[in-house]
Amino acid sequence: MCKSIAEDRLMEFADLAIDLAVSSVKADGLPFSAVILNQNGDLIGKGVNQVAKHLDCTAHAEIQAIREASRTENNASLAGTTLIASGEPCALCYLAIRMAGIQKVIVLSSRYEAEKHGFNYLRTYEYLNESFFHDLEVLTLDHGRKLLPFQLAKMNLSD
């Protein structure tokens, strides 16, 4: 678990990430969201996937959250921060996370859970190797509602 931020605060922001992802799906978006917390555990950025809305292949949830957090902090460096993602980041987002200096990533639903619900981005990991992750702390947080955004999105896909 994340030592610098209390578990109850992490669960509070995990709830927020899930709620953002559910809202995105209900607005015909994707089930991907991200929130970024500073070292004090305060929210400094959030985002949902807006690739289709903005016609921008880089407008993934994590990158949108990084953009907002950088504006909030008035700094491109987000060193020491924690990102909570509704779904495990793809390779593009992991690269952006590294470039921003984010220290910890907390994943609610794994890439494999996302795949089971119709969101297969496993091939993006071909661009990363194990050494990429050597000093990036990636943790999972067990949350009872973690799959809800993906379940709702899967129902939308089958309609």
ZATIKE-187611 format. One record per residue: x, y, z of N, C-alpha, C, O in turn; residue in three letters; residue number from 1. Coordinates in steps of 0.2 Angstrom, whole numbers, always signed. Layout:
BEGIN
+-------+-------+-------+-------+-------+-------+-------+-------+-------+-------+-------+-------+------+-----+
:  n.xx :  n.yy :  n.zz : ca.xx : ca.yy : ca.zz :  c.xx :  c.yy :  c.zz :  o.xx :  o.yy :  o.zz : type : seq :
+-------+-------+-------+-------+-------+-------+-------+-------+-------+-------+-------+-------+------+-----+
:     X :     Y :     Z :     X :     Y :     Z :     X :     Y :     Z :     X :     Y :     Z :  ALA : NUM :
...
+-------+-------+-------+-------+-------+-------+-------+-------+-------+-------+-------+-------+------+-----+
//
This chain:
BEGIN
+-------+-------+-------+-------+-------+-------+-------+-------+-------+-------+-------+-------+------+-----+
:  n.xx :  n.yy :  n.zz : ca.xx : ca.yy : ca.zz :  c.xx :  c.yy :  c.zz :  o.xx :  o.yy :  o.zz : type : seq :
+-------+-------+-------+-------+-------+-------+-------+-------+-------+-------+-------+-------+------+-----+
:    +4 :    -6 :    +0 :    +0 :    +0 :    +0 :    +4 :    +6 :    +0 :   +10 :    +6 :    +2 :  MET :   1 :
:    +2 :   +12 :    -2 :    +5 :   +18 :    -2 :    +6 :   +21 :    +5 :    +1 :   +22 :    +8 :  CYS :   2 :
:   +13 :   +21 :    +7 :   +14 :   +23 :   +14 :   +13 :   +30 :   +15 :   +11 :   +32 :   +21 :  LYS :   3 :
:   +14 :   +35 :   +10 :   +13 :   +42 :   +11 :    +6 :   +44 :   +12 :    +5 :   +50 :   +14 :  SER :   4 :
:    +1 :   +41 :    +9 :    -6 :   +43 :    +9 :   -10 :   +37 :   +13 :    -9 :   +32 :   +11 :  ILE :   5 :
:   -14 :   +39 :   +17 :   -18 :   +35 :   +21 :   -23 :   +31 :   +17 :   -25 :   +33 :   +12 :  ALA :   6 :
:   -24 :   +24 :   +19 :   -28 :   +20 :   +15 :   -35 :   +23 :   +14 :   -38 :   +22 :    +9 :  GLU :   7 :
:   -38 :   +26 :   +19 :   -44 :   +28 :   +19 :   -45 :   +34 :   +14 :   -50 :   +34 :   +10 :  ASP :   8 :
:   -39 :   +38 :   +13 :   -39 :   +43 :    +8 :   -38 :   +40 :    +1 :   -42 :   +42 :    -4 :  ARG :   9 :
:   -34 :   +35 :    +1 :   -34 :   +31 :    -6 :   -40 :   +29 :    -8 :   -42 :   +29 :   -14 :  LEU :  10 :
:   -44 :   +26 :    -4 :   -51 :   +23 :    -5 :   -56 :   +28 :    -7 :   -60 :   +27 :   -12 :  MET :  11 :
:   -55 :   +34 :    -4 :   -59 :   +40 :    -6 :   -58 :   +42 :   -13 :   -62 :   +43 :   -17 :  GLU :  12 :
:   -52 :   +42 :   -15 :   -50 :   +44 :   -22 :   -51 :   +39 :   -27 :   -52 :   +40 :   -33 :  PHE :  13 :
:   -50 :   +32 :   -25 :   -52 :   +27 :   -29 :   -59 :   +27 :   -31 :   -61 :   +26 :   -36 :  ALA :  14 :
:   -64 :   +29 :   -26 :   -71 :   +30 :   -27 :   -72 :   +35 :   -32 :   -76 :   +35 :   -37 :  ASP :  15 :
:   -68 :   +41 :   -32 :   -69 :   +46 :   -36 :   -67 :   +44 :   -43 :   -70 :   +46 :   -48 :  LEU :  16 :
:   -61 :   +40 :   -44 :   -59 :   +38 :   -51 :   -64 :   +33 :   -54 :   -66 :   +34 :   -60 :  ALA :  17 :
:   -67 :   +29 :   -50 :   -73 :   +25 :   -52 :   -79 :   +29 :   -54 :   -82 :   +28 :   -59 :  ILE :  18 :
:   -81 :   +34 :   -50 :   -86 :   +38 :   -52 :   -85 :   +42 :   -58 :   -90 :   +42 :   -62 :  ASP :  19 :
:   -79 :   +44 :   -59 :   -77 :   +48 :   -65 :   -78 :   +43 :   -71 :   -81 :   +45 :   -77 :  LEU :  20 :
:   -76 :   +37 :   -71 :   -76 :   +32 :   -76 :   -83 :   +30 :   -78 :   -85 :   +30 :   -84 :  ALA :  21 :
:   -87 :   +29 :   -73 :   -94 :   +28 :   -74 :   -98 :   +33 :   -77 :  -102 :   +32 :   -82 :  VAL :  22 :
:   -96 :   +39 :   -75 :   -99 :   +45 :   -78 :   -97 :   +46 :   -86 :  -101 :   +48 :   -90 :  SER :  23 :
:   -91 :   +44 :   -87 :   -88 :   +44 :   -94 :   -92 :   +39 :   -98 :   -94 :   +41 :  -104 :  SER :  24 :
:   -93 :   +33 :   -96 :   -97 :   +28 :   -99 :  -104 :   +30 :  -100 :  -107 :   +29 :  -106 :  VAL :  25 :
:  -107 :   +33 :   -95 :  -114 :   +35 :   -96 :  -115 :   +41 :  -101 :  -120 :   +42 :  -104 :  LYS :  26 :
:  -109 :   +44 :  -103 :  -109 :   +50 :  -108 :  -106 :   +47 :  -114 :  -104 :   +51 :  -118 :  ALA :  27 :
:  -107 :   +40 :  -115 :  -105 :   +37 :  -121 :   -97 :   +37 :  -122 :   -94 :   +37 :  -128 :  ASP :  28 :
:   -93 :   +38 :  -117 :   -86 :   +38 :  -117 :   -84 :   +31 :  -115 :   -87 :   +26 :  -114 :  GLY :  29 :
:   -77 :   +31 :  -113 :   -74 :   +25 :  -111 :   -73 :   +24 :  -104 :   -73 :   +29 :  -100 :  LEU :  30 :
:   -72 :   +18 :  -101 :   -71 :   +17 :   -94 :   -65 :   +19 :   -91 :   -63 :   +16 :   -85 :  PRO :  31 :
:   -61 :   +23 :   -94 :   -54 :   +25 :   -91 :   -54 :   +32 :   -88 :   -56 :   +37 :   -91 :  PHE :  32 :
:   -52 :   +32 :   -82 :   -51 :   +38 :   -78 :   -45 :   +38 :   -74 :   -42 :   +33 :   -73 :  SER :  33 :
:   -43 :   +44 :   -72 :   -37 :   +44 :   -68 :   -37 :   +51 :   -63 :   -40 :   +56 :   -65 :  ALA :  34 :
:   -34 :   +50 :   -57 :   -34 :   +56 :   -53 :   -27 :   +56 :   -50 :   -23 :   +51 :   -49 :  VAL :  35 :
:   -24 :   +62 :   -49 :   -17 :   +63 :   -46 :   -18 :   +66 :   -40 :   -21 :   +71 :   -39 :  ILE :  36 :
:   -14 :   +64 :   -35 :   -13 :   +66 :   -28 :    -6 :   +69 :   -27 :    -2 :   +66 :   -29 :  LEU :  37 :
:    -6 :   +75 :   -24 :    +1 :   +77 :   -22 :    +3 :   +73 :   -16 :    +0 :   +68 :   -13 :  ASN :  38 :
:    +9 :   +75 :   -13 :   +12 :   +71 :    -7 :    +8 :   +72 :    -1 :    +9 :   +68 :    +4 :  GLN :  39 :
:    +4 :   +77 :    -1 :    -1 :   +78 :    +5 :    -7 :   +74 :    +5 :   -11 :   +74 :    +9 :  ASN :  40 :
:    -8 :   +71 :    -1 :   -14 :   +67 :    -2 :   -20 :   +71 :    -5 :   -26 :   +69 :    -4 :  GLY :  41 :
:   -18 :   +77 :    -7 :   -23 :   +82 :   -10 :   -24 :   +81 :   -18 :   -19 :   +79 :   -21 :  ASP :  42 :
:   -30 :   +81 :   -20 :   -32 :   +80 :   -27 :   -29 :   +86 :   -31 :   -30 :   +92 :   -29 :  LEU :  43 :
:   -25 :   +85 :   -36 :   -22 :   +90 :   -40 :   -24 :   +90 :   -48 :   -23 :   +94 :   -51 :  ILE :  44 :
:   -26 :   +84 :   -50 :   -28 :   +83 :   -57 :   -33 :   +77 :   -57 :   -32 :   +72 :   -54 :  GLY :  45 :
:   -37 :   +77 :   -62 :   -41 :   +71 :   -64 :   -43 :   +72 :   -71 :   -42 :   +77 :   -75 :  LYS :  46 :
:   -44 :   +66 :   -74 :   -46 :   +66 :   -81 :   -49 :   +59 :   -83 :   -49 :   +54 :   -80 :  GLY :  47 :
:   -53 :   +60 :   -89 :   -56 :   +54 :   -92 :   -53 :   +53 :   -99 :   -51 :   +58 :  -102 :  VAL :  48 :
:   -54 :   +48 :  -102 :   -52 :   +47 :  -109 :   -56 :   +51 :  -113 :   -63 :   +51 :  -113 :  ASN :  49 :
:   -53 :   +56 :  -117 :   -57 :   +60 :  -122 :   -54 :   +60 :  -129 :   -54 :   +65 :  -133 :  GLN :  50 :
:   -51 :   +54 :  -131 :   -49 :   +53 :  -138 :   -54 :   +55 :  -143 :   -52 :   +59 :  -147 :  VAL :  51 :
:   -60 :   +52 :  -143 :   -65 :   +53 :  -148 :   -67 :   +60 :  -147 :   -68 :   +63 :  -153 :  ALA :  52 :
:   -68 :   +63 :  -142 :   -71 :   +70 :  -141 :   -67 :   +75 :  -144 :   -69 :   +79 :  -147 :  LYS :  53 :
:   -60 :   +74 :  -142 :   -55 :   +79 :  -145 :   -52 :   +77 :  -151 :   -48 :   +81 :  -154 :  HIS :  54 :
:   -53 :   +72 :  -154 :   -50 :   +69 :  -160 :   -42 :   +70 :  -159 :   -39 :   +72 :  -163 :  LEU :  55 :
:   -40 :   +67 :  -153 :   -33 :   +68 :  -151 :   -31 :   +61 :  -148 :   -33 :   +59 :  -143 :  ASP :  56 :
:   -27 :   +57 :  -151 :   -25 :   +51 :  -149 :   -21 :   +51 :  -143 :   -20 :   +45 :  -140 :  CYS :  57 :
:   -19 :   +57 :  -140 :   -15 :   +57 :  -134 :   -20 :   +59 :  -128 :   -17 :   +59 :  -122 :  THR :  58 :
:   -26 :   +60 :  -129 :   -31 :   +62 :  -124 :   -33 :   +56 :  -120 :   -39 :   +56 :  -118 :  ALA :  59 :
:   -29 :   +52 :  -118 :   -30 :   +47 :  -113 :   -32 :   +50 :  -106 :   -29 :   +55 :  -105 :  HIS :  60 :
:   -35 :   +46 :  -102 :   -37 :   +48 :   -95 :   -31 :   +51 :   -91 :   -31 :   +56 :   -88 :  ALA :  61 :
:   -26 :   +46 :   -91 :   -20 :   +48 :   -87 :   -16 :   +54 :   -90 :   -14 :   +58 :   -86 :  GLU :  62 :
:   -16 :   +55 :   -96 :   -13 :   +61 :   -99 :   -17 :   +67 :   -98 :   -14 :   +73 :   -96 :  ILE :  63 :
:   -24 :   +67 :   -98 :   -28 :   +72 :   -96 :   -27 :   +74 :   -89 :   -27 :   +80 :   -87 :  GLN :  64 :
:   -26 :   +69 :   -85 :   -25 :   +71 :   -77 :   -18 :   +74 :   -76 :   -18 :   +79 :   -72 :  ALA :  65 :
:   -13 :   +72 :   -80 :    -7 :   +75 :   -80 :    -7 :   +82 :   -82 :    -4 :   +86 :   -79 :  ILE :  66 :
:   -10 :   +83 :   -87 :   -11 :   +90 :   -90 :   -14 :   +95 :   -84 :   -12 :  +100 :   -83 :  ARG :  67 :
:   -20 :   +92 :   -81 :   -23 :   +96 :   -76 :   -19 :   +97 :   -70 :   -18 :  +103 :   -67 :  GLU :  68 :
:   -15 :   +92 :   -68 :   -11 :   +92 :   -62 :    -5 :   +97 :   -63 :    -3 :  +101 :   -59 :  ALA :  69 :
:    -2 :   +97 :   -69 :    +3 :  +102 :   -71 :    +1 :  +109 :   -71 :    +5 :  +113 :   -68 :  SER :  70 :
:    -5 :  +110 :   -73 :    -8 :  +117 :   -73 :    -9 :  +119 :   -65 :    -8 :  +124 :   -63 :  ARG :  71 :
:   -12 :  +114 :   -62 :   -13 :  +116 :   -54 :    -7 :  +117 :   -51 :    -7 :  +122 :   -47 :  THR :  72 :
:    -2 :  +113 :   -52 :    +5 :  +114 :   -48 :    +9 :  +120 :   -52 :   +14 :  +122 :   -49 :  GLU :  73 :
:    +7 :  +122 :   -58 :   +11 :  +127 :   -62 :   +18 :  +124 :   -63 :   +23 :  +127 :   -62 :  ASN :  74 :
:   +18 :  +117 :   -64 :   +25 :  +114 :   -65 :   +24 :  +108 :   -69 :   +19 :  +104 :   -68 :  ASN :  75 :
:   +28 :  +107 :   -74 :   +28 :  +101 :   -78 :   +30 :   +94 :   -74 :   +28 :   +89 :   -76 :  ALA :  76 :
:   +34 :   +96 :   -69 :   +36 :   +90 :   -65 :   +31 :   +88 :   -59 :   +29 :   +93 :   -56 :  SER :  77 :
:   +29 :   +82 :   -59 :   +24 :   +80 :   -54 :   +28 :   +75 :   -49 :   +25 :   +70 :   -47 :  LEU :  78 :
:   +34 :   +76 :   -48 :   +38 :   +72 :   -44 :   +35 :   +71 :   -37 :   +33 :   +75 :   -34 :  ALA :  79 :
:   +35 :   +64 :   -35 :   +32 :   +63 :   -29 :   +25 :   +62 :   -28 :   +22 :   +61 :   -23 :  GLY :  80 :
:   +21 :   +62 :   -34 :   +14 :   +62 :   -34 :   +12 :   +55 :   -35 :   +16 :   +50 :   -36 :  THR :  81 :
:    +5 :   +53 :   -34 :    +2 :   +47 :   -35 :    -3 :   +47 :   -40 :    -7 :   +52 :   -39 :  THR :  82 :
:    -4 :   +43 :   -44 :    -9 :   +42 :   -49 :   -13 :   +36 :   -48 :   -10 :   +31 :   -47 :  LEU :  83 :
:   -20 :   +37 :   -48 :   -24 :   +31 :   -47 :   -28 :   +31 :   -53 :   -31 :   +36 :   -56 :  ILE :  84 :
:   -28 :   +25 :   -56 :   -31 :   +24 :   -63 :   -37 :   +19 :   -62 :   -36 :   +13 :   -59 :  ALA :  85 :
:   -42 :   +20 :   -66 :   -48 :   +15 :   -66 :   -46 :    +9 :   -69 :   -48 :    +3 :   -67 :  SER :  86 :
:   -42 :    +9 :   -74 :   -39 :    +4 :   -78 :   -31 :    +5 :   -79 :   -29 :   +10 :   -79 :  GLY :  87 :
:   -28 :    -1 :   -79 :   -20 :    +0 :   -79 :   -18 :    +4 :   -85 :   -21 :    +3 :   -91 :  GLU :  88 :
:   -14 :    +8 :   -85 :   -12 :   +13 :   -90 :    -9 :    +9 :   -96 :    -6 :    +3 :   -95 :  PRO :  89 :
:   -10 :   +11 :  -102 :    -7 :    +8 :  -108 :    +1 :   +10 :  -108 :    +3 :   +14 :  -104 :  CYS :  90 :
:    +4 :    +8 :  -113 :   +11 :   +10 :  -114 :   +12 :   +18 :  -114 :   +17 :   +21 :  -111 :  ALA :  91 :
:    +8 :   +21 :  -119 :    +9 :   +28 :  -120 :    +8 :   +32 :  -113 :   +12 :   +36 :  -111 :  LEU :  92 :
:    +3 :   +30 :  -109 :    +2 :   +33 :  -103 :    +7 :   +31 :   -98 :    +9 :   +36 :   -94 :  CYS :  93 :
:   +10 :   +25 :   -98 :   +16 :   +24 :   -93 :   +22 :   +28 :   -95 :   +25 :   +31 :   -90 :  TYR :  94 :
:   +23 :   +30 :  -101 :   +28 :   +34 :  -103 :   +27 :   +41 :  -101 :   +31 :   +44 :   -99 :  LEU :  95 :
:   +21 :   +43 :  -102 :   +19 :   +50 :   -99 :   +20 :   +51 :   -92 :   +22 :   +56 :   -89 :  ALA :  96 :
:   +18 :   +46 :   -88 :   +19 :   +45 :   -81 :   +26 :   +46 :   -79 :   +28 :   +50 :   -75 :  ILE :  97 :
:   +30 :   +42 :   -83 :   +37 :   +43 :   -81 :   +40 :   +50 :   -83 :   +44 :   +53 :   -79 :  ARG :  98 :
:   +38 :   +53 :   -89 :   +40 :   +59 :   -91 :   +38 :   +65 :   -86 :   +42 :   +69 :   -84 :  MET :  99 :
:   +32 :   +64 :   -83 :   +30 :   +68 :   -78 :   +33 :   +68 :   -71 :   +33 :   +72 :   -67 :  ALA : 100 :
:   +36 :   +62 :   -70 :   +40 :   +61 :   -63 :   +35 :   +58 :   -58 :   +37 :   +58 :   -52 :  GLY : 101 :
:   +29 :   +56 :   -60 :   +25 :   +53 :   -55 :   +28 :   +47 :   -52 :   +31 :   +42 :   -55 :  ILE : 102 :
:   +28 :   +46 :   -45 :   +31 :   +41 :   -41 :   +28 :   +35 :   -41 :   +31 :   +29 :   -41 :  GLN : 103 :
:   +21 :   +35 :   -40 :   +17 :   +29 :   -38 :   +11 :   +29 :   -43 :    +8 :   +34 :   -44 :  LYS : 104 :
:    +9 :   +23 :   -45 :    +3 :   +22 :   -49 :    -1 :   +16 :   -46 :    +2 :   +11 :   -44 :  VAL : 105 :
:    -7 :   +18 :   -44 :   -11 :   +13 :   -41 :   -17 :   +11 :   -46 :   -20 :   +15 :   -49 :  ILE : 106 :
:   -17 :    +5 :   -48 :   -21 :    +2 :   -53 :   -27 :    -1 :   -50 :   -27 :    -5 :   -45 :  VAL : 107 :
:   -33 :    +1 :   -52 :   -39 :    -3 :   -49 :   -41 :    -9 :   -53 :   -42 :   -14 :   -50 :  LEU : 108 :
:   -41 :    -9 :   -60 :   -43 :   -14 :   -64 :   -37 :   -16 :   -69 :   -34 :   -11 :   -72 :  SER : 109 :
:   -34 :   -22 :   -69 :   -28 :   -23 :   -73 :   -30 :   -23 :   -80 :   -36 :   -23 :   -82 :  SER : 110 :
:   -24 :   -23 :   -84 :   -25 :   -24 :   -91 :   -29 :   -30 :   -94 :   -32 :   -30 :   -99 :  ARG : 111 :
:   -28 :   -35 :   -90 :   -32 :   -42 :   -92 :   -39 :   -41 :   -90 :   -43 :   -44 :   -93 :  TYR : 112 :
:   -41 :   -38 :   -84 :   -48 :   -37 :   -83 :   -51 :   -32 :   -88 :   -57 :   -34 :   -90 :  GLU : 113 :
:   -47 :   -27 :   -90 :   -50 :   -23 :   -96 :   -51 :   -27 :  -102 :   -56 :   -26 :  -105 :  ALA : 114 :
:   -46 :   -31 :  -104 :   -47 :   -35 :  -110 :   -53 :   -40 :  -109 :   -57 :   -40 :  -114 :  GLU : 115 :
:   -55 :   -43 :  -104 :   -60 :   -47 :  -103 :   -67 :   -43 :  -104 :   -72 :   -46 :  -105 :  LYS : 116 :
:   -67 :   -37 :  -104 :   -73 :   -33 :  -104 :   -73 :   -29 :  -111 :   -77 :   -24 :  -112 :  HIS : 117 :
:   -68 :   -31 :  -116 :   -68 :   -28 :  -123 :   -63 :   -23 :  -124 :   -64 :   -20 :  -129 :  GLY : 118 :
:   -59 :   -22 :  -119 :   -54 :   -16 :  -120 :   -47 :   -19 :  -120 :   -44 :   -20 :  -115 :  PHE : 119 :
:   -45 :   -21 :  -126 :   -38 :   -25 :  -127 :   -33 :   -20 :  -129 :   -33 :   -18 :  -135 :  ASN : 120 :
:   -29 :   -18 :  -125 :   -23 :   -14 :  -127 :   -16 :   -17 :  -125 :   -11 :   -14 :  -124 :  TYR : 121 :
:   -17 :   -24 :  -124 :   -11 :   -28 :  -122 :    -5 :   -27 :  -127 :    +1 :   -27 :  -124 :  LEU : 122 :
:    -6 :   -26 :  -133 :    -1 :   -25 :  -138 :    +4 :   -19 :  -137 :   +10 :   -19 :  -139 :  ARG : 123 :
:    +1 :   -14 :  -133 :    +5 :    -8 :  -132 :   +11 :    -9 :  -127 :   +16 :    -6 :  -128 :  THR : 124 :
:   +10 :   -15 :  -123 :   +16 :   -16 :  -119 :   +22 :   -19 :  -122 :   +27 :   -20 :  -119 :  TYR : 125 :
:   +21 :   -21 :  -129 :   +27 :   -23 :  -132 :   +33 :   -18 :  -133 :   +38 :   -19 :  -134 :  GLU : 126 :
:   +31 :   -12 :  -132 :   +36 :    -6 :  -132 :   +39 :    -5 :  -125 :   +44 :    -1 :  -125 :  TYR : 127 :
:   +37 :    -9 :  -120 :   +40 :    -8 :  -114 :   +44 :   -14 :  -112 :   +42 :   -20 :  -114 :  LEU : 128 :
:   +49 :   -13 :  -108 :   +53 :   -19 :  -105 :   +53 :   -19 :   -98 :   +51 :   -14 :   -95 :  ASN : 129 :
:   +55 :   -24 :   -94 :   +55 :   -24 :   -87 :   +59 :   -19 :   -84 :   +57 :   -16 :   -79 :  GLU : 130 :
:   +65 :   -16 :   -87 :   +69 :   -11 :   -84 :   +65 :    -5 :   -84 :   +67 :    +0 :   -80 :  SER : 131 :
:   +60 :    -4 :   -88 :   +56 :    +2 :   -88 :   +53 :    +4 :   -81 :   +52 :    +9 :   -79 :  PHE : 132 :
:   +51 :    -2 :   -78 :   +47 :    -2 :   -72 :   +51 :    -2 :   -65 :   +49 :    -2 :   -60 :  PHE : 133 :
:   +58 :    -2 :   -66 :   +62 :    -4 :   -60 :   +62 :    +1 :   -55 :   +63 :    -1 :   -49 :  HIS : 134 :
:   +60 :    +8 :   -56 :   +60 :   +12 :   -50 :   +53 :   +16 :   -50 :   +52 :   +21 :   -47 :  ASP : 135 :
:   +48 :   +13 :   -54 :   +41 :   +15 :   -54 :   +37 :   +11 :   -49 :   +37 :    +5 :   -51 :  LEU : 136 :
:   +34 :   +13 :   -44 :   +30 :    +9 :   -40 :   +23 :    +8 :   -43 :   +19 :   +13 :   -43 :  GLU : 137 :
:   +21 :    +2 :   -45 :   +15 :    +1 :   -47 :   +11 :    -4 :   -43 :   +14 :   -10 :   -42 :  VAL : 138 :
:    +6 :    -2 :   -40 :    +2 :    -6 :   -35 :    -5 :    -7 :   -37 :    -8 :    -3 :   -41 :  LEU : 139 :
:    -8 :   -12 :   -35 :   -15 :   -13 :   -36 :   -19 :   -12 :   -29 :   -17 :   -13 :   -24 :  THR : 140 :
:   -25 :    -9 :   -30 :   -29 :    -8 :   -24 :   -36 :   -12 :   -25 :   -39 :   -10 :   -30 :  LEU : 141 :
:   -37 :   -16 :   -21 :   -43 :   -20 :   -21 :   -49 :   -16 :   -19 :   -50 :   -13 :   -14 :  ASP : 142 :
:   -54 :   -15 :   -24 :   -60 :   -11 :   -23 :   -66 :   -15 :   -25 :   -66 :   -17 :   -31 :  HIS : 143 :
:   -71 :   -15 :   -22 :   -77 :   -19 :   -23 :   -80 :   -17 :   -30 :   -84 :   -20 :   -33 :  GLY : 144 :
:   -80 :   -10 :   -32 :   -83 :    -7 :   -38 :   -78 :    -7 :   -43 :   -80 :    -3 :   -48 :  ARG : 145 :
:   -72 :    -9 :   -43 :   -67 :    -8 :   -48 :   -69 :   -10 :   -55 :   -67 :    -6 :   -60 :  LYS : 146 :
:   -73 :   -15 :   -56 :   -75 :   -17 :   -63 :   -81 :   -14 :   -65 :   -83 :   -14 :   -71 :  LEU : 147 :
:   -85 :   -10 :   -61 :   -91 :    -7 :   -63 :   -91 :    -3 :   -70 :   -95 :    -4 :   -74 :  LEU : 148 :
:   -86 :    +2 :   -70 :   -86 :    +5 :   -77 :   -85 :    +1 :   -83 :   -88 :    +2 :   -88 :  PRO : 149 :
:   -81 :    -4 :   -82 :   -80 :    -9 :   -88 :   -86 :   -13 :   -89 :   -87 :   -15 :   -95 :  PHE : 150 :
:   -89 :   -15 :   -84 :   -96 :   -19 :   -85 :  -101 :   -15 :   -89 :  -104 :   -17 :   -93 :  GLN : 151 :
:  -102 :    -9 :   -87 :  -106 :    -4 :   -90 :  -104 :    -3 :   -97 :  -108 :    -3 :  -102 :  LEU : 152 :
:   -98 :    -2 :   -98 :   -95 :    -1 :  -105 :   -96 :    -7 :  -109 :   -98 :    -6 :  -115 :  ALA : 153 :
:   -95 :   -13 :  -107 :   -96 :   -19 :  -110 :  -104 :   -20 :  -112 :  -105 :   -22 :  -118 :  LYS : 154 :
:  -108 :   -18 :  -108 :  -115 :   -18 :  -110 :  -117 :   -13 :  -116 :  -121 :   -15 :  -120 :  MET : 155 :
:  -114 :    -8 :  -115 :  -114 :    -3 :  -121 :  -112 :    -5 :  -127 :  -114 :    -4 :  -133 :  ASN : 156 :
:  -106 :    -9 :  -127 :  -103 :   -12 :  -133 :  -107 :   -17 :  -136 :  -108 :   -18 :  -142 :  LEU : 157 :
:  -111 :   -21 :  -132 :  -115 :   -26 :  -135 :  -122 :   -24 :  -137 :  -126 :   -28 :  -140 :  SER : 158 :
:  -124 :   -17 :  -136 :  -130 :   -15 :  -138 :  -130 :   -13 :  -145 :  -136 :   -11 :  -148 :  ASP : 159 :
+-------+-------+-------+-------+-------+-------+-------+-------+-------+-------+-------+-------+------+-----+
//
